[in-house]
Amino acid sequence: MTTDKRFVTRLKQPRVNQGITQDALAEKARISRTHLARLEFRQQDPTLGTLRKLANALKVNVGELVE
């Protein structure tokens, strides 16, 4: 897949900074933990809908994830 390394950092950093596990973030974002793991390991590209869910769960805006 083509997910950018920088996206992974922008996704993972706030999660880690907030002390949120993959399981907890996935639950908050209403996606599977497997899906989140695939995003963090650059095995899958996120959809706009998934980006919105993750941004809301992390309390950031979508632009901060994809800038």
Steps between C-alpha positions, in 0.01 A plus 500: 500500500601861463426642844763761573735450797419854610131411525586212731698734722217756504255224593711314752660796681178649643377153592819427694514852649146459629579156638240334280545140393415379151202317649370814672548721195336247273203481734470880523529533122261209442742312279658160561833479678623294206413785263684748722803272516503470119500880477784535751704234320440664159314198368184691415410853394237681706174618349374851569236351728762314700714814525202690639428228756862488613531879518185524711617223730841667544345848532703638211389625162536292188760743365732416787497137389557565130685834479 
